[in-house]
Amino acid sequence: MTELRQFYRAPSSRKVELLHSGESHEGCLENISFNGALIHLGGTLPSLAVGTGCLLRIHLDPIPAPRSPLQIWTEVVHGQNGLFGLKFVDHDAEGSECIALLMELIREEPGQNADQLDRIRGYLSDFCGTP
């Protein structure tokens, strides 16, 4: 399955919230790419069928300045044992702002080496159509 992926999936451990039908479910981000994310939810698990629309909130570090969570509309592509694969379908910010925040999120993760960052920059360039 990984051979079919278009974008690098960056590991993460950021706090997330998944909102559906007025309920908020907390968990952590396992990994993220330009197309979607894998999250792990704790507590009482929601019953979310494939194709269900949800709002994903990714909490960003408050340092150097407090920031609102990154909010992205998603669709469930799979879910099992608290792990949910989500496809990004829309977001509440301009596209370039969303991509910039996503790149910042990926870049801030510890353990990123220069090769991974160069690969991410290449994906960003391809995604945005810039040299």
C-alpha positions in Angstrom: 0.0 0.0 0.0 2.8 2.4 0.8 4.0 2.1 -2.8 0.8 3.8 -4.0 1.2 6.9 -1.8 1.9 10.2 -3.5 3.2 12.0 -0.4 5.5 11.3 2.4 3.8 10.5 5.7 5.5 12.4 8.6 5.3 10.8 12.0 3.8 12.9 14.7 2.4 12.8 18.3 0.4 16.0 18.4 -2.9 16.2 20.2 -6.0 16.1 18.0 -9.8 16.3 18.3 -12.2 14.6 15.9 -15.6 16.3 15.8 -18.7 14.4 14.5 -22.4 14.9 15.2 -21.7 17.4 18.0 -19.3 15.1 19.8 -15.6 15.6 20.3 -13.2 12.7 20.5 -9.6 13.3 21.7 -6.5 11.5 20.6 -3.1 11.9 19.0 -1.8 12.2 15.5 0.1 9.2 14.4 1.2 10.5 11.0 0.2 13.1 8.4 0.7 13.8 4.7 -0.7 16.4 2.2 -3.6 14.1 1.5 -4.6 12.8 5.0 -3.8 11.6 8.4 -3.8 8.6 10.7 -5.0 9.3 14.2 -5.4 7.2 17.4 -8.4 8.0 19.5 -8.7 7.1 23.2 -11.7 6.7 25.5 -15.1 5.7 24.1 -14.6 5.1 20.4 -17.0 6.5 17.9 -18.7 4.3 15.3 -17.6 6.0 12.1 -18.4 4.3 8.8 -16.2 4.7 5.8 -17.1 7.9 4.0 -18.3 9.7 7.2 -17.4 13.4 7.2 -15.6 14.8 10.3 -13.7 17.9 11.4 -10.2 17.2 12.5 -8.5 19.7 14.8 -4.7 19.5 15.1 -3.4 21.4 18.1 -0.2 23.3 17.4 2.5 24.2 20.0 1.8 27.5 21.7 5.5 28.5 21.5 6.6 31.0 20.2 3.0 32.4 20.2 -0.4 30.8 20.9 -2.1 29.5 17.7 -5.5 28.2 17.0 -5.8 24.5 16.1 -5.4 23.7 12.4 -8.9 22.6 11.3 -9.4 20.4 8.3 -12.6 18.7 7.0 -11.9 15.0 6.5 -13.6 11.8 5.4 -13.0 8.5 7.1 -11.3 6.0 4.9 -10.8 3.2 7.5 -11.0 2.6 11.2 -10.1 -0.2 13.5 -9.1 -0.5 17.2 -9.0 3.2 17.7 -6.9 4.0 14.6 -8.7 6.0 12.0 -7.4 6.9 8.5 -8.7 10.2 7.3 -8.6 11.8 3.9 -8.5 15.6 3.7 -11.4 17.1 1.8 -11.5 20.8 2.8 -10.1 23.2 5.3 -11.1 26.5 6.9 -8.0 28.5 5.8 -6.7 29.6 2.4 -4.9 26.7 0.7 -1.5 28.2 1.0 -1.9 29.0 4.7 -3.0 25.4 5.3 0.0 24.0 3.4 2.3 26.4 5.3 1.0 25.3 8.7 1.2 21.6 7.6 4.8 22.1 6.6 5.5 23.8 9.9 3.9 20.9 11.8 6.0 18.4 9.9 9.2 20.4 10.2 8.8 20.8 14.0 8.8 17.1 14.7 12.0 15.9 16.4 14.3 13.5 14.5 13.7 15.0 11.1 16.9 14.8 9.1 18.0 16.9 6.1 17.1 14.2 3.5 13.5 14.0 4.9 13.2 17.8 4.9 14.5 18.0 1.3 12.0 15.4 0.2 9.2 17.3 2.0 10.2 20.5 0.3 10.1 18.7 -3.1 6.6 17.4 -2.4 5.6 21.0 -1.4 7.0 22.4 -4.6 5.2 19.7 -6.7 2.0 20.3 -4.8 2.0 24.1 -5.2 3.4 24.0 -8.8 6.4 26.1 -7.9 10.1 25.5 -8.7 
